[in-house]
Amino acid sequence: MAVPAQNLTEGSISSHLVRMTMPMFLGISSMIVASMIDTIYIGILGAKELAAFSFTMPLLMGLSSVSMGIGTGASSLIARAHGSGDSARTLRFASHAMLLTLILVLVLMGIAYLFLEPLFSLMGARDDILPLVLSYMSIWLLGLPLFSLPMVASTVLRSVGNAKVPGYVMMVTSGLQVVLAPLLIFGLLGFPELGFEGSAWASVFAGLVRALGMFYLLTTGERLLRFGRGRLSGFFGSAREVLYIGVPSMLNSLIGPVSLAIVIRLLSRHGREVVAGFGITSRFEMLVLMVLMSLSSSVGPFVGQNWGARKIERVHTGLKIANQFCLFWGVLCFALLAPFGDDLVALVNNDPLLIESASWYLILVPASFAMLGIGMTSGSLFIALGKPLPTTILAVFRMIVVYLPLAIIFDHFWGYIGVFAATMIANVIVGALAWYWSDKTLSHEIALLPKRPGAIAD
């Protein structure tokens, strides 16, 4: 039975990329905006709660990396299978990826609960902040399956060309979270006043609605998720293929949270206001970078389908368009954030040290966004070709060889400003390396293709 999805191997390349990118951007950016609005609500509670919220970010990102890795592996396999017209393989990978996600997430929940306190103590959470962090994460972990399964479902749907409806689901549920959070944090309209914990409960409830929406799309809309006898047949083989790409992608995704944890550890020595300022700017950064993340996520299915159909010239053109946009967006973000960053941060909290530290971040780091975006696009190309190791190697190189030594040295001489400068330099160096490596890899893979008529057809 054919999968009712979008064929990315024909038609306007730029139109496909825009159509795939915009719903993804609107959907995930709405989730980030909801998190930013949560930050404003928490900022009303105080700088201590803001700092606690910042401490949770590395673990939230780290736990999400598992579902991101599975989604990346499944997307690469599904896009190529769909591009080659293999519907049975497409359906099998989609169903098995969701089951694999559920199994791994449940295991992770149990492990995370056991090590919450020592982990956050190691990160530098002090006595007055640690209880807040632990209470928030204990609630948030309950919703981990509700956050992880929709993430993989969205990736699976986008790999067959359906980006619009999953984007709408994410937007609606993010709006629900924005409405629920103040009711539960401040005890409005008869709801209990839960304080900082109310933000976590709002995320869990929104995640439940999001999971139900994505489940409906997979089972009733695209019909990519099937139940019944024989549906588990070949699960271990599918899991092995997904994890071959997914595990390096998970490791790549984990490096970000580990780096973030180290950054917070370094910043914690300069005061909780600096940590809180970093937490605020990180959410502004996530919002503007979501355009580039969404674009790179669209490049994966586009390249995968066209590679499967051997439309190589379309692959070249799509990558060129994506990289040109990364350069444009990076320049625009720097032009807007560098001069006006302190005004944006002041909307959340007006502590002078908090605003000063945040404004330095928004002056230095956005200068590297263009190369960071090109690095993301290059990473999507590697994954689409079924070659996940280069992205992991580059991520490890960024953290161990470039970023950590620079951050420690610069922190010694220039304090938290030096830590931010190290981030900027690492983004530029690794983005340039990824661009060069991906171009060489694509040329090599093209040379290995069978020389047959239509092999590089547009």
N, C-alpha and C positions, 0 to 999 in steps of 0.2 A: 504493500500500500504506500503510495507516494506521500511524502511529508509536505503539507500545505505551507510552504515558506517562500521566502524571497530569494530569487536567483541573482547573485551579485556578479555573475560572469558576463552579463550583458547590460547594455545601457550606459548612461553617463556615469563616469567614475566619481566625479566631484559630487554629483547628486546622491549617489549611494553613500559616500562618506558622510555627507551632511545629514542624510536621512537616518543613518545609523548613529551618528554622534549626538545629535541634538536631543533625542529622547533619553539617551543614556546620561547626558549632561544634566538635563532638567531633573531626571529622576534621582541621580546620586547627589547632585548639588542641593536638591531639596532636602535630602537627608543631612547634608552638611550644614545647611542653613538652620535646620531644626536643632542640630547640635550647637550651633552658634547662638541661637536664641536661648537654648538651655543654659549656655554660658552666661548670658545676660541675666537670666533668672537667678543662677547660682551666684553671680556677682553681687546681686542684691543681698544675699545672705552674708557675704563677706569675703575678704582675701583668703582666709583660711580654707573655706570651701572651694574657692577657685583653684588654690594650690592643690588640694586633694583631687579635684577633677583632672588637673594636669597630670598628676601621678598615675592616673588610671589609663592614660592614652597608650603607653607602650604595650601593656597586656591586652587591651582591647584590640589593638592592631595585630599583635602576635597571634591571638586566638583566631582572628579573622583570616590570617594567612593560610590556614589549613583549607578552608573553603575556597579561598582565592586560588590556591594551587590546584585543587581538584577541578574547579571551574575552568582554569586555564588549560589543563591537560585535556579535559573533555571537549572544550571548545576547539582546540587544535584538531583533534581526531574527527569530531562531528563536521566541522567546516570542510575538511578535505573529503570526507565520505559523501557529504551532501553535494559538493562540487563535482564529484565523479559520478553522481547519480545512484549511489548505493544506499537506498532507503532503509533496508534491514539493519545495516551496520549503524546508521544514524540513530535509529530507535534503540538499538541495544546499548550503545554508549550513553545515551541520555538517561535511560532508566537505571543503569548500573552506577552511573556517576552520582545520582541522588542517593542511592542506597549506601554507597561507599562514604559519602559525606555524613550521613546520619550515624554510621558506625563509629567513624573517627571522632566526630564531635562529642558523642556520649563518653568516649574514653577520655577525651581532653577535659571535659567537665570535671570528672572525678579527680584527675591529676591536679587541675588548677585549684580546686578547693583545698587540697592537702598542703599546697605550698604558697598560699596567698600571703600570709604574714611574713615569712622569711624573705620572700621576693621583694615586697615593698619596703621592708626594713633595709635590705641591701641597696635599694634605689635611693635611700636617704630620707624616707618619710619619717618625720619626727613624732614624738609622743602625742602632740595635740592634733596631728593630721592623720596619723596611721589609723585610728579607729574609724574616721570618716571614710577613708579609702576602703577599708575592709567591709564596712557595712554596704557601701555602694556596689562593690564587686560581687559580694555574696548574692545580691539580688540580680545583678546583670547576668551572672553566669546561668541563672535559671532560664534565661531567654536565649542562650547561645544557639540551640538548634533553630530557634525562630529567626535568628539573624543569619545563620550560615546557610540553611537550605534555600531561602529566597535568593541569596547571592549566587549560588551555583545555578539555580533555576534561571535567573536572569541571563547568566553567561551562556547557558545551553540554548535559550531562546534566541539570543543574539547571533549565535553561531550559524543558525539557519535563516538569519535575515530578519527576525522579528524583534525590533528594538522598541517600537512605539508603545505597545500595550504594557510591557514590563515597566517602562518609564512612567506611565500613568499610575500604575499601582504604587510605585515608590513615592511619587508626588503626593498622592492622596493619604498614604499612611504617614508620611512625614508631617503633613498638615494636622493629622490626628494627634501626633506626638506633641506638636507645638501647642495644641489646645489643652491636652491632658496635663502637660508638665506643670503649668502654674496652678492648676486646680489641686494637684497632689502635693506640690512643694509648699504652697502657701495656705492650703485648706480653704479654697474658695467654693462657693455654691454648695456648701454642705459636705464637701469631700474632707477626709481627714488631713490634718496638716502633718506631712511626713518630712518636711525639710529637704535636706540633700538627698535622702533616699527616694523622695518622690520623683526625682528626675530618672532614676533607674527604673522605677515601676512604669513610668510613662513609656520608656523605651521598650520594655517587655510587652506591654499591651499593644503598642504600634507594631512590634515585630510579629505578634500573633496574627493580626489582620493581614499584614504583608505576606506571611507564609501561606495563609488560606487563599489569598488572591493568586499567588504564583502557582500553587498547587492546582487551582482551577484551570489556569492557562495551560499547564503541562498536560493535564488529563483530558480536558474538554476542548480547549482551543486548538493548539497545535497537535494534540494527541501524541506527545512524545514520551509520555509516562504510561506504561501498561502494567496491568496486574494479571495474575492468573497462572495456571500451570505452565511450566517451562520458561517463565520469564526470568528465573534466576540462572538458567542454563548459560554457561560461559562467563559467569560473574567474575571468577578469579582471573580469567584471561583478560577481561575488560579492565578489571582493577589494575592489573599489572601494566597494561598499556597506558592507562590514564596516569598512574603513578610514575611511570617512566618520565613523563613530561611534568607531571604535577609535583613530584618531590623536589626537584631542583627549583621549581617555581615557588614552592613553599619556603625553601631555604632562602631564596632571593627575597621573598616577602618578609621573612623573619629578620633579615639583616636590618631592615628599616626600624622595626621596634627596638631591636637591640641597640642600634645607634641612638635612637631616641632616649632609651633608658640611660645610656651613658651621658648624653647631653643633659638630661634632667639631673643626673648625679653631679655633674660639673656645675650646673647652674644653681643647685641647691645650696652650695657654699657661699653664694652671693646674696642669699635671702629668699624668702618665700615670695616676695613681690616680683622678683625676677622670674621665678618659676611660673607664677601666675601670668605674668606678661607674655612669657613664651607660650603658655597654653592658649592664650587669646590669639596671638599672631599665627599660631599653627593652624587654627581653624580658619582664619582669613586665607592663609596660604592654601589649605586644602580646597577651599572654594574656588579660587582662581586657577589652581592647578587641575581642578576637575575637568575643565575644558580639554586640557592636554591628555589627561587620563582617559577621558571618554573617546577622544580621537584615536589614541593608541589602541584602545579596546576595540574600536571599529576597524582598525587596520588589520588586526588578527583574523577575524572572519573573512574580510575582503581578500586578503592575501591567501588564506587557506582555501577558499572556494576557487579562486582563479588559478592557484597552483594546482589544485586537484583537476581542474579542467584544462591545464596547460596553456592558460592565457597569460603568458609571461610579460608581454608588453604592457598589459593592464596592471600587473604588479609593479613594474617600474614607475608607471605614471602615478599610481595611487600613492606610492612612497614619496615621490617628488612633491606632490600636492600637500601631503601631511607634514613634511619637513618644512616647507615654505610657510605653512600656517604656524608651526611651532616658533619660528623666528619672529613672525609678526606678533604673535600673542605674548611672547616673552618681552619684547620691547614695550608693548602697550602696558603690561602689568607693572613693569619698572617705572614707567612714566607716571602711573597713577598712584602706586603704593609708596614710592620713596618720599614724595613731598607731602602726602596726606595721611600717612600711616598713623601718626600720633593722634590725629583727630578721630580716626576710626576706633582706635583703642579706647579713647576717652569716653566713647559712648557706652562702653561696658563697665569701666572702672576708672576713677580719676586719681588714683594714687600716683604721685609724681615719679617715684622710682619705677613703678610698673610701666607707666607710659614711656619713660625714657628708655628702658630696656627693650620694650616692644618696638619703639620707633627705630632703634638701631637695627633690629632684625629686619624690618621692612625696608630699610635703606640698602642693606647689604645683600640679603639672600635673593630677592627678586631679580637682581642683575644676572643670575644664573638660570632663570626659568627657561630661556630659549633652548639652551643646550640640554637641560634636564628633560624637556619635552622630546627633543630629538633622540635622547637616550631611551625614553619610553617607547617611541615608535620603533627604534631598532630592536628593542627587546621583544616587541610584538611580532616582528619579522622572524626572529629566531624561533619563537614558540610556534608560529604558523608553519614553519618549515619542519617542525618536529625536532628541533635542536635546542633543548632548554639549558644546556651547560654553559654556553657563553654568558647568559644573563646572570647566572649564579657566580661565575668567575669574576665578572665585572663588579658585582655587588660586594663580594668578599674583598676584592682589590680596593674598592672605594673605602670600605670601612677600616680594614686593617693596615693597608699600605699608605693611603692618602689621608683619610679623615681623622682617625684617632690620633696619629702622631701630631698632625697639625693642630687639632683641637687642644691637646694637652700642652703643647708648646705655646700656642697663642694665648691660651687661658692664663698661663704663667706670666706672660708679658702684658697682656691687654685685658685680662678678665673676661667677662661674658661677651664683650664685643669681639674678642679673638675667637671665641667658640663659633659665633655667627659667621665670621670671615672664613673660618675653616670649612663651614658648610658650603658657602658660595664657591670656593676654589675646588672642592671635591666634586660638586655638580658639574662644573665646566670641564674638568679634566676627564671624568668618566663619560660624560655625554659625548665628547669628541672621540674618545676611544671606541665607544659603542657604535657611533656613526661609521667610522672607518672599518671596524670588524664586520658589521652587518653587510656593508657594501661588498667586501671581499667574499663573504660567505655566500651571498646571493649569486655572485658571478661564478663561484666554484660549483654551486648546485645546478646552475643553468648548463654549465659545461658537461655535467654528468647525465643530463637528460637524453633520452633516446632521440637520435636525429631522424625524425619522421615528419612528413608534411603536416603542418598545422601545429607543430609543437610549440611554436612561439607566436601563434596567431593572436591577433587582437580580439 
